[in-house]
Amino acid sequence: MLEHRVKHLEDEVKEMRGDVRALRDDVAEMKGKISMLPGYPGLAVLMTLIGGALLTAARLFPPLP
């Protein structure tokens, strides 16, 4: 029974690694597109992405007591 649970956890970790790799690829692609934007619009998009990432992190990880 324990071996089955360990195997299940290993499979979940493999799936999460694939998700993280896909996320990194997407972020790299967005970074490349943002770097091609001139001046203020590029900065505005970058700040929006950073703000969204911080908001997401705040919702995923509750504050410590």
Secondary structure, 3 states (H helix, E strand, C coil): CHHHHHHHHHHHHHHHHHHHHHHHHHHHHHHHHHHCCCHHHHHHHHHHHHHHHHHHHHHHCCCCC
